[in-house]
Amino acid sequence: MKKIIASALLLTVLPLYACGAESKKNVTPPDGSLDKCTIRFSWWGGDDRHEATLKAIELWEKLHPDIHIVPEYGGWDGWTEKVSAQLNGGTEPDVIQINYDWLVSFSPDGTGFYDLDLLSDQLDLSGFDKDILSFGTMNGKLNAVTVSLSGRGLFYNSQVYDKLNASFPETWEQLISLGEKFNNYGIYPLDLDNQSGGTAWYLSVVYVQQLTGKEFITMDGKLGFSEADIKTAVDFYKSLEDAHVIRTIKTRTDEDGNAALYQSPEFINGNVAGCLEWGSSIGKYEMLLPEGVLKAGPLLTDNNGNSGGWMIKPSLLYAVSDTTEYPDEAAAFINFLLNDTDCAELLGTTRGIPASSYAENHLESKGLLTGLAQENDHLLEELDTVTISPYMEMTQMKEFYNSALEAVSYGTMDTETAAKELYNSINSYLERITK
């Protein structure tokens, strides 16, 4: 993960003018003390994260019986829209688990969330690398604390692969060649959850970044791909469908409806034998299969062993509402989630490998830094990774990606037309929100 520092620091100094909420008034100043109160905490995730977080809240309330936590949680699908409506209406929770792109969307000038530097009496950040903290800094204000760094990895159902006497692919060519073999058994070696945050487009971007050495979108919101590069990415996606590596979008919709891939019967029963997922979120897949069945596979390279193009980012961050009446209590609760060692044991790696050295070192001393999240981190650490631009993950951008791939998948556009429309849509949108 060698490009983290320079990319992260860009966010702290560049003027960003995204479509964020206006600065709110009447911010409650901290006084350094804790009062009896109720605060709301929202997060998204899978059942593994939900169960662990509810246990952590239970522990908090045993330690702090005067500060009650109201949990608000759900799956990722539609979560951005829900929180966006809350932020725009001033009804957001006191403590919010936020996605990386929400900083440029909701706090482009640094005033959309509470300045956590004002809450140092309750929030201990001494266990965080300053460059990791810079991910959450907007216009000189610490808007959020990075919980962990993560990247997407490839994970496979080892029982299915063993049954078919197939090895996990190491190159793009090997991945595509698996399609024919798996097709003989009516099985797919991989699938890409097009409904979950542009996952399908992500893999295509990695392929083209590796091929060209370019970055898809820069940290300051400029499109780094040419129209020809976009077409290469769209062509690559279509080649995966044509080679029976992944299901077509129609097939996926017919079989799964609106369910996410990890909830799909096709994944659970082994008819889909692989997924692309964030290391910090892979637990929701892992818990649906027998123990040890899901395994991390190699991060794909070209035939010359070039492994560039794979990406990392803050998997998620914690922020405090700038309208909270209880900033000290909210900060104390975040400090507990990030640094408390007993809490760390409960949360484990359900949000990735902790960025807090206190939590990470404790888990390591207890032998709890194991599993797919850690394996995926180790694989990424061996690569010269690229830090994802927060602009790549914005909701409107994902709609552009998904619409293009759906048009190609359903045959309503050829790849050239879809690539041209996608290129123009991305360019126009980025120019508008960053001017």
FIMIZA-293221 format. One record per residue (C-alpha): residue in three letters; x, y, z. Coordinates in pm, 1 decimal, padded with zeros to 6 digits. Example, Ala and Ser with C-alpha at 12.3 -4.5 7.8 and 13.67 -1.06 7.14 Angstrom:
# residues 2
R, ALA, 01230.0, -00450.0, 00780.0
R, SER, 01367.0, -00106.0, 00714.0
# end
This chain:
# residues 435
R, MET, 00000.0, 00000.0, 00000.0
R, LYS, 00278.8, 00237.4, -00094.9
R, LYS, 00084.6, 00535.0, -00233.3
R, ILE, -00132.0, 00605.2, 00071.8
R, ILE, 00046.5, 00907.3, 00211.3
R, ALA, 00070.8, 01139.8, -00087.9
R, SER, -00281.2, 01064.8, -00202.3
R, ALA, -00432.4, 01114.1, 00140.0
R, LEU, -00263.5, 01446.9, 00196.2
R, LEU, -00412.9, 01588.0, -00122.6
R, LEU, -00756.9, 01579.3, 00035.3
R, THR, -00645.4, 01811.8, 00310.8
R, VAL, -00529.8, 02094.3, 00087.3
R, LEU, -00735.0, 02089.7, -00230.6
R, PRO, -01039.4, 02318.7, -00253.8
R, LEU, -01337.8, 02093.1, -00305.5
R, TYR, -01675.6, 02221.0, -00414.5
R, ALA, -01898.3, 01917.1, -00429.2
R, CYS, -02273.2, 01921.1, -00379.7
R, GLY, -02254.3, 01913.9, -00000.1
R, ALA, -02500.0, 02037.8, 00256.8
R, GLU, -02474.2, 02398.6, 00367.6
R, SER, -02297.7, 02478.9, 00693.4
R, LYS, -02532.7, 02455.6, 00989.5
R, LYS, -02565.9, 02694.1, 01283.0
R, ASN, -02569.4, 02670.7, 01661.2
R, VAL, -02294.3, 02413.0, 01705.6
R, THR, -02282.2, 02301.2, 02069.7
R, PRO, -01937.0, 02372.4, 02214.8
R, PRO, -01764.3, 02096.8, 02413.0
R, ASP, -01708.3, 02141.6, 02785.6
R, GLY, -01496.0, 01832.0, 02851.2
R, SER, -01748.0, 01664.7, 03084.1
R, LEU, -01988.1, 01374.3, 03031.5
R, ASP, -02356.8, 01418.0, 03108.5
R, LYS, -02650.9, 01183.1, 03129.7
R, CYS, -02799.1, 01163.0, 02781.8
R, THR, -02910.2, 00949.7, 02487.0
R, ILE, -02714.3, 00956.2, 02163.2
R, ARG, -02788.3, 00791.2, 01830.5
R, PHE, -02530.6, 00587.3, 01635.7
R, SER, -02580.8, 00472.3, 01276.7
R, TRP, -02384.9, 00227.3, 01064.5
R, TRP, -02426.6, -00008.3, 00771.8
R, GLY, -02289.3, -00358.3, 00724.6
R, GLY, -02366.4, -00728.4, 00728.1
R, ASP, -02495.6, -00939.4, 01012.9
R, ASP, -02144.6, -01006.6, 01144.2
R, ARG, -02085.8, -00634.0, 01190.7
R, HIS, -02432.0, -00574.6, 01334.1
R, GLU, -02400.1, -00849.3, 01595.3
R, ALA, -02052.8, -00738.1, 01704.5
R, THR, -02150.9, -00370.5, 01725.0
R, LEU, -02460.8, -00441.3, 01932.3
R, LYS, -02242.0, -00634.0, 02176.9
R, ALA, -02003.1, -00338.6, 02190.9
R, ILE, -02292.7, -00102.8, 02266.5
R, GLU, -02405.4, -00334.8, 02544.1
R, LEU, -02055.7, -00321.0, 02695.3
R, TRP, -02049.2, 00059.6, 02667.6
R, GLU, -02377.8, 00093.7, 02854.3
R, LYS, -02249.2, -00129.3, 03133.2
R, LEU, -01950.3, 00100.9, 03169.5
R, HIS, -02150.1, 00421.1, 03114.1
R, PRO, -02505.9, 00358.3, 03235.1
R, ASP, -02592.8, 00728.7, 03211.2
R, ILE, -02519.2, 00745.4, 02836.6
R, HIS, -02764.8, 00539.7, 02634.4
R, ILE, -02685.0, 00450.8, 02272.7
R, VAL, -02969.3, 00413.7, 02022.3
R, PRO, -02847.5, 00193.9, 01734.9
R, GLU, -02959.1, 00256.6, 01377.0
R, TYR, -02824.5, 00007.3, 01123.1
R, GLY, -02894.6, -00174.9, 00800.5
R, GLY, -02742.6, -00303.3, 00476.9
R, TRP, -02555.4, -00085.1, 00230.7
R, ASP, -02825.2, -00075.8, -00037.9
R, GLY, -03005.0, 00259.8, -00006.1
R, TRP, -02802.8, 00361.6, 00300.7
R, THR, -02636.8, 00662.4, 00140.7
R, GLU, -02974.6, 00798.7, 00036.7
R, LYS, -03113.2, 00750.9, 00387.7
R, VAL, -02825.5, 00931.5, 00559.1
R, SER, -02823.9, 01201.7, 00292.5
R, ALA, -03188.9, 01277.6, 00367.6
R, GLN, -03109.2, 01294.4, 00740.1
R, LEU, -02813.1, 01528.2, 00687.4
R, ASN, -03007.3, 01755.4, 00457.1
R, GLY, -03298.5, 01762.2, 00703.3
R, GLY, -03087.2, 01808.6, 01015.7
R, THR, -03209.4, 01479.1, 01165.2
R, GLU, -02886.1, 01279.3, 01143.3
R, PRO, -02760.2, 01067.4, 01437.0
R, ASP, -02503.2, 01204.0, 01678.4
R, VAL, -02236.6, 00950.6, 01572.8
R, ILE, -02229.1, 00842.6, 01210.3
R, GLN, -02031.2, 00574.9, 01033.0
R, ILE, -01953.6, 00745.1, 00702.6
R, ASN, -01818.4, 00636.4, 00366.9
R, TYR, -01506.6, 00796.8, 00223.2
R, ASP, -01685.6, 00993.5, -00050.4
R, TRP, -01933.1, 01147.4, 00196.8
R, LEU, -01666.5, 01396.5, 00300.9
R, VAL, -01657.3, 01562.1, -00041.2
R, SER, -02033.8, 01522.0, -00079.4
R, PHE, -02149.0, 01656.7, 00257.3
R, SER, -01855.2, 01858.0, 00390.3
R, PRO, -01655.4, 02008.2, 00103.3
R, ASP, -01554.4, 02308.9, 00313.9
R, GLY, -01504.5, 02111.5, 00635.4
R, THR, -01818.8, 02239.1, 00809.9
R, GLY, -02055.9, 01950.3, 00735.1
R, PHE, -01941.9, 01747.3, 01037.3
R, TYR, -01811.7, 01839.3, 01382.2
R, ASP, -01445.4, 01937.5, 01405.4
R, LEU, -01308.6, 01646.4, 01607.6
R, ASP, -00994.0, 01837.6, 01698.3
R, LEU, -01216.9, 02034.9, 01938.3
R, LEU, -01302.5, 01712.4, 02123.5
R, SER, -00954.1, 01600.9, 02224.5
R, ASP, -01053.7, 01583.4, 02592.9
R, GLN, -01260.4, 01273.3, 02507.1
R, LEU, -01112.4, 01145.3, 02181.6
R, ASP, -00757.5, 01006.1, 02197.5
R, LEU, -00596.2, 01001.2, 01853.2
R, SER, -00241.3, 00929.4, 01970.3
R, GLY, -00267.1, 00574.7, 01835.3
R, PHE, -00325.1, 00690.7, 01476.9
R, ASP, -00069.3, 00766.5, 01211.6
R, LYS, -00106.1, 01131.6, 01106.9
R, ASP, -00128.1, 01035.9, 00741.0
R, ILE, -00415.7, 00798.0, 00814.7
R, LEU, -00591.7, 01079.1, 01001.9
R, SER, -00548.5, 01305.4, 00699.7
R, PHE, -00807.9, 01101.7, 00510.1
R, GLY, -01074.4, 01251.5, 00735.0
R, THR, -00948.2, 01610.1, 00719.9
R, MET, -01136.0, 01863.7, 00506.9
R, ASN, -01021.8, 02224.0, 00473.4
R, GLY, -00802.5, 02186.5, 00780.3
R, LYS, -01078.2, 02040.6, 00999.3
R, LEU, -01079.5, 01682.8, 01125.3
R, ASN, -01427.5, 01578.2, 01015.1
R, ALA, -01389.7, 01203.4, 01069.1
R, VAL, -01153.3, 00935.7, 01197.6
R, THR, -01050.4, 00647.9, 00972.9
R, VAL, -01152.4, 00316.2, 01129.1
R, SER, -00946.1, 00098.7, 00896.9
R, LEU, -00788.1, 00091.9, 00552.8
R, SER, -00917.2, -00163.3, 00310.1
R, GLY, -00916.9, -00273.5, -00048.7
R, ARG, -01127.5, -00510.8, -00249.8
R, GLY, -00996.9, -00862.3, -00289.4
R, LEU, -01100.6, -01183.7, -00463.2
R, PHE, -01249.3, -01459.9, -00248.3
R, TYR, -01344.3, -01808.1, -00360.1
R, ASN, -01549.5, -02106.2, -00245.4
R, SER, -01266.1, -02356.4, -00201.5
R, GLN, -01502.3, -02655.1, -00188.6
R, VAL, -01632.5, -02579.4, -00536.9
R, TYR, -01286.5, -02514.2, -00678.0
R, ASP, -01152.1, -02834.8, -00524.3
R, LYS, -01447.6, -03032.5, -00657.9
R, LEU, -01376.1, -02908.7, -01010.2
R, ASN, -00999.6, -02953.8, -00965.9
R, ALA, -00950.9, -02585.7, -01041.3
R, SER, -00690.1, -02347.4, -00901.3
R, PHE, -00761.7, -01991.3, -00801.5
R, PRO, -00662.4, -01769.9, -01097.0
R, GLU, -00349.0, -01557.3, -01078.0
R, THR, -00383.7, -01365.8, -01405.2
R, TRP, -00670.5, -01206.7, -01596.6
R, GLU, -00621.3, -01464.7, -01870.3
R, GLN, -00651.9, -01751.1, -01622.1
R, LEU, -00970.6, -01600.9, -01479.7
R, ILE, -01132.5, -01583.5, -01821.9
R, SER, -01022.4, -01936.5, -01907.6
R, LEU, -01208.4, -02072.1, -01602.3
R, GLY, -01541.0, -01972.7, -01755.4
R, GLU, -01555.7, -02259.9, -02002.1
R, LYS, -01459.1, -02522.3, -01744.8
R, PHE, -01711.1, -02402.2, -01486.6
R, ASN, -01982.0, -02363.5, -01751.7
R, ASN, -01974.2, -02738.1, -01808.5
R, TYR, -02116.8, -02775.3, -01457.5
R, GLY, -02352.8, -02477.5, -01467.0
R, ILE, -02133.7, -02288.4, -01219.0
R, TYR, -01969.0, -01945.8, -01234.7
R, PRO, -01612.1, -01905.4, -01102.4
R, LEU, -01687.5, -01548.0, -00989.2
R, ASP, -01960.9, -01289.0, -00979.8
R, LEU, -01965.4, -00911.3, -00944.8
R, ASP, -02237.5, -00749.7, -00740.1
R, ASN, -02347.4, -00472.0, -00974.3
R, GLN, -02602.3, -00345.5, -00719.9
R, SER, -02346.1, -00296.0, -00444.5
R, GLY, -02141.4, 00016.9, -00496.5
R, GLY, -02018.5, -00030.7, -00852.4
R, THR, -01831.5, -00353.9, -00780.1
R, ALA, -01844.1, -00468.1, -01141.7
R, TRP, -01698.0, -00140.6, -01264.8
R, TYR, -01427.5, -00152.2, -00996.8
R, LEU, -01271.4, -00468.3, -01139.8
R, SER, -01276.2, -00323.4, -01490.4
R, VAL, -01100.9, -00010.8, -01361.1
R, VAL, -00829.9, -00219.9, -01193.5
R, TYR, -00775.2, -00404.5, -01520.7
R, VAL, -00731.5, -00081.7, -01720.1
R, GLN, -00520.7, 00090.9, -01452.8
R, GLN, -00288.6, -00209.0, -01460.4
R, LEU, -00285.1, -00207.1, -01839.6
R, THR, -00219.9, 00165.8, -01883.6
R, GLY, -00061.0, 00288.6, -01561.6
R, LYS, -00323.5, 00564.8, -01545.8
R, GLU, -00549.5, 00649.2, -01251.5
R, PHE, -00920.8, 00638.4, -01333.0
R, ILE, -01004.1, 00953.6, -01133.7
R, THR, -00749.5, 01170.5, -00958.3
R, MET, -00778.6, 01279.5, -00597.1
R, ASP, -00883.3, 01629.9, -00705.1
R, GLY, -01165.9, 01497.2, -00919.7
R, LYS, -01020.8, 01485.0, -01271.2
R, LEU, -01092.9, 01198.2, -01510.2
R, GLY, -00765.1, 01023.0, -01585.7
R, PHE, -00901.1, 00774.6, -01841.8
R, SER, -00951.8, 00861.1, -02204.9
R, GLU, -01266.6, 00758.7, -02390.5
R, ALA, -01064.8, 00470.2, -02536.9
R, ASP, -00967.1, 00359.6, -02185.4
R, ILE, -01332.7, 00365.5, -02079.9
R, LYS, -01417.7, 00147.4, -02379.6
R, THR, -01143.3, -00097.8, -02282.9
R, ALA, -01298.6, -00123.6, -01935.8
R, VAL, -01649.3, -00177.2, -02075.7
R, ASP, -01516.4, -00434.0, -02325.8
R, PHE, -01343.6, -00617.2, -02041.6
R, TYR, -01664.0, -00637.2, -01841.1
R, LYS, -01852.8, -00773.1, -02143.8
R, SER, -01578.9, -01030.6, -02201.3
R, LEU, -01635.5, -01166.1, -01850.1
R, GLU, -02004.5, -01217.5, -01925.2
R, ASP, -01937.6, -01367.3, -02268.2
R, ALA, -01683.5, -01613.0, -02125.9
R, HIS, -01926.8, -01729.2, -01853.1
R, VAL, -01694.8, -01598.5, -01581.4
R, ILE, -01979.9, -01395.4, -01429.5
R, ARG, -02356.6, -01397.1, -01467.6
R, THR, -02520.6, -01148.7, -01700.2
R, ILE, -02714.5, -00878.5, -01519.0
R, LYS, -03041.1, -01026.8, -01645.2
R, THR, -02946.4, -01370.7, -01512.5
R, ARG, -02844.1, -01222.9, -01180.1
R, THR, -03168.1, -01025.6, -01152.7
R, ASP, -03382.2, -01325.2, -01250.9
R, GLU, -03211.6, -01546.6, -00992.5
R, ASP, -03155.1, -01300.4, -00708.6
R, GLY, -03409.1, -01022.3, -00755.7
R, ASN, -03283.2, -00721.3, -00562.6
R, ALA, -03078.3, -00925.7, -00316.1
R, ALA, -02710.4, -00846.8, -00272.4
R, LEU, -02469.3, -01118.4, -00382.6
R, TYR, -02390.8, -01233.4, -00029.1
R, GLN, -02764.5, -01294.0, 00023.5
R, SER, -02800.4, -01483.1, -00304.9
R, PRO, -02899.1, -01851.2, -00291.0
R, GLU, -02668.9, -01897.3, -00591.1
R, PHE, -02369.6, -01788.6, -00384.8
R, ILE, -02474.6, -01978.1, -00075.3
R, ASN, -02531.7, -02305.1, -00264.7
R, GLY, -02206.4, -02276.4, -00460.1
R, ASN, -02340.7, -02206.2, -00808.0
R, VAL, -02147.0, -01880.8, -00782.7
R, ALA, -01802.6, -01970.0, -00652.3
R, GLY, -01633.4, -01636.8, -00600.9
R, CYS, -01680.8, -01269.1, -00518.3
R, LEU, -01499.6, -00936.5, -00521.2
R, GLU, -01538.1, -00763.4, -00185.1
R, TRP, -01375.6, -00520.1, 00055.9
R, GLY, -01159.5, -00700.0, 00308.3
R, SER, -01337.9, -00505.1, 00581.0
R, SER, -01675.2, -00645.5, 00470.7
R, ILE, -01595.0, -01002.8, 00368.2
R, GLY, -01729.4, -01140.7, 00697.5
R, LYS, -02087.9, -01115.0, 00572.1
R, TYR, -01998.5, -01365.9, 00298.2
R, GLU, -01780.3, -01581.3, 00519.1
R, MET, -02046.2, -01640.5, 00783.0
R, LEU, -02289.1, -01790.0, 00526.4
R, LEU, -02055.9, -02075.4, 00428.4
R, PRO, -01906.8, -02355.7, 00639.1
R, GLU, -01602.2, -02244.9, 00837.0
R, GLY, -01286.2, -02224.3, 00629.3
R, VAL, -01459.8, -02269.9, 00293.7
R, LEU, -01421.8, -01913.3, 00169.7
R, LYS, -01058.3, -01830.2, 00095.0
R, ALA, -00868.2, -01526.3, -00029.6
R, GLY, -00726.8, -01564.2, -00377.8
R, PRO, -00439.9, -01388.6, -00554.8
R, LEU, -00484.8, -01031.9, -00675.3
R, LEU, -00476.2, -01070.2, -01051.3
R, THR, -00184.2, -00963.4, -01268.1
R, ASP, -00113.8, -00955.4, -01637.3
R, ASN, 00089.4, -01234.3, -01795.7
R, ASN, 00411.9, -01048.7, -01713.9
R, GLY, 00334.3, -01036.1, -01342.9
R, ASN, 00242.1, -00667.0, -01340.0
R, SER, 00028.5, -00626.5, -01027.3
R, GLY, -00043.6, -00253.2, -01038.0
R, GLY, -00385.4, -00095.1, -01044.8
R, TRP, -00536.1, -00246.3, -00729.9
R, MET, -00684.6, 00014.7, -00497.9
R, ILE, -00725.1, 00091.7, -00129.5
R, LYS, -00914.6, 00351.1, 00074.4
R, PRO, -01040.8, 00416.8, 00426.1
R, SER, -01298.4, 00140.0, 00455.0
R, LEU, -01516.3, 00370.7, 00664.1
R, LEU, -01482.6, 00655.7, 00910.8
R, TYR, -01657.9, 00781.2, 01224.9
R, ALA, -01794.8, 01134.8, 01231.9
R, VAL, -01999.6, 01342.9, 01474.2
R, SER, -02299.0, 01547.4, 01364.6
R, ASP, -02231.7, 01919.9, 01375.4
R, THR, -02577.5, 01968.0, 01530.3
R, THR, -02534.4, 01722.2, 01816.5
R, GLU, -02622.6, 01848.6, 02162.0
R, TYR, -02372.7, 01602.5, 02310.9
R, PRO, -02033.9, 01642.5, 02138.9
R, ASP, -01829.2, 01523.8, 02437.8
R, GLU, -02041.2, 01213.6, 02486.7
R, ALA, -02030.4, 01136.6, 02113.5
R, ALA, -01651.8, 01172.9, 02112.5
R, ALA, -01617.2, 00950.0, 02419.5
R, PHE, -01824.4, 00681.6, 02247.8
R, ILE, -01610.2, 00699.6, 01931.3
R, ASN, -01299.6, 00674.6, 02148.7
R, PHE, -01444.4, 00358.3, 02302.3
R, LEU, -01517.8, 00208.3, 01958.3
R, LEU, -01169.8, 00287.4, 01830.9
R, ASN, -00936.3, 00235.9, 02125.8
R, ASP, -01093.0, 00031.1, 02405.1
R, THR, -00929.2, -00311.9, 02413.2
R, ASP, -01234.9, -00500.3, 02538.9
R, CYS, -01441.1, -00336.9, 02266.4
R, ALA, -01174.2, -00431.3, 02012.7
R, GLU, -01215.2, -00797.2, 02105.3
R, LEU, -01589.2, -00774.2, 02045.2
R, LEU, -01561.0, -00592.8, 01712.4
R, GLY, -01266.9, -00797.5, 01587.6
R, THR, -01212.0, -00735.3, 01216.4
R, THR, -01578.3, -00672.0, 01128.6
R, ARG, -01467.5, -00325.8, 01013.3
R, GLY, -01126.6, -00435.8, 00890.1
R, ILE, -00790.1, -00429.5, 01065.2
R, PRO, -00813.6, -00136.7, 01311.3
R, ALA, -00624.0, 00180.7, 01223.0
R, SER, -00586.2, 00249.6, 01595.7
R, SER, -00255.8, 00098.7, 01709.4
R, TYR, -00407.5, 00035.9, 02052.8
R, ALA, -00682.4, -00183.6, 01910.1
R, GLU, -00459.6, -00347.1, 01649.3
R, ASN, -00181.2, -00432.8, 01894.4
R, HIS, -00427.8, -00575.3, 02143.4
R, LEU, -00592.7, -00797.5, 01884.4
R, GLU, -00252.9, -00914.6, 01766.4
R, SER, -00141.2, -00995.1, 02123.4
R, LYS, -00454.9, -01203.7, 02170.5
R, GLY, -00407.7, -01388.9, 01841.3
R, LEU, -00725.6, -01234.1, 01703.1
R, LEU, -00579.8, -01073.7, 01391.0
R, THR, -00664.7, -01366.7, 01172.8
R, GLY, -00907.7, -01440.9, 00894.8
R, LEU, -00982.0, -01312.6, 00549.6
R, ALA, -00961.8, -00941.5, 00633.2
R, GLN, -00603.4, -00982.9, 00746.6
R, GLU, -00514.5, -01211.2, 00454.3
R, ASN, -00649.2, -00957.3, 00209.0
R, ASP, -00454.1, -00678.4, 00379.1
R, HIS, -00135.0, -00880.8, 00348.8
R, LEU, -00195.9, -00938.6, -00022.1
R, LEU, -00248.6, -00566.4, -00079.2
R, GLU, 00059.5, -00474.1, 00121.9
R, GLU, 00270.5, -00659.7, -00133.6
R, LEU, 00148.6, -00432.6, -00414.6
R, ASP, 00207.0, -00075.3, -00522.7
R, THR, -00156.6, 00016.5, -00462.4
R, VAL, -00344.8, 00327.1, -00572.1
R, THR, -00559.7, 00525.9, -00329.5
R, ILE, -00914.9, 00551.0, -00459.4
R, SER, -01033.8, 00901.4, -00531.8
R, PRO, -01338.7, 00979.8, -00317.5
R, TYR, -01506.7, 01105.1, -00633.5
R, MET, -01504.3, 00754.2, -00778.6
R, GLU, -01741.3, 00635.1, -00506.4
R, MET, -02001.9, 00909.1, -00522.9
R, THR, -02358.3, 00785.4, -00565.6
R, GLN, -02414.6, 00963.7, -00896.3
R, MET, -02092.6, 00819.9, -01035.7
R, LYS, -02199.1, 00467.3, -00944.4
R, GLU, -02524.7, 00524.6, -01127.3
R, PHE, -02325.7, 00617.4, -01437.8
R, TYR, -02114.5, 00300.7, -01415.2
R, ASN, -02405.4, 00070.3, -01349.9
R, SER, -02620.7, 00219.4, -01626.1
R, ALA, -02344.5, 00170.0, -01883.1
R, LEU, -02278.4, -00189.0, -01785.7
R, GLU, -02649.2, -00270.4, -01775.0
R, ALA, -02695.9, -00130.3, -02126.7
R, VAL, -02412.4, -00345.5, -02257.0
R, SER, -02526.2, -00651.7, -02064.2
R, TYR, -02884.6, -00627.4, -02191.9
R, GLY, -02766.9, -00548.2, -02544.8
R, THR, -02936.0, -00208.4, -02570.3
R, MET, -02599.0, -00043.7, -02647.4
R, ASP, -02276.5, -00164.6, -02800.7
R, THR, -01961.3, -00109.8, -02596.5
R, GLU, -01848.6, 00186.2, -02806.5
R, THR, -02172.9, 00378.2, -02755.0
R, ALA, -02188.7, 00291.5, -02384.9
R, ALA, -01827.3, 00399.4, -02336.3
R, LYS, -01885.0, 00732.3, -02511.9
R, GLU, -02191.5, 00807.9, -02297.4
R, LEU, -02012.9, 00702.2, -01980.4
R, TYR, -01706.6, 00912.6, -02061.4
R, ASN, -01918.6, 01219.6, -02131.4
R, SER, -02136.0, 01170.5, -01821.9
R, ILE, -01837.7, 01132.8, -01588.7
R, ASN, -01650.7, 01425.8, -01740.2
R, SER, -01950.6, 01659.2, -01726.1
R, TYR, -02036.1, 01566.1, -01369.9
R, LEU, -01681.4, 01603.5, -01239.4
R, GLU, -01636.9, 01937.9, -01412.1
R, ARG, -01960.1, 02062.8, -01258.4
R, ILE, -01891.5, 01962.2, -00897.9
R, THR, -01522.7, 02058.5, -00887.7
R, LYS, -01528.9, 02392.7, -01068.6
# end
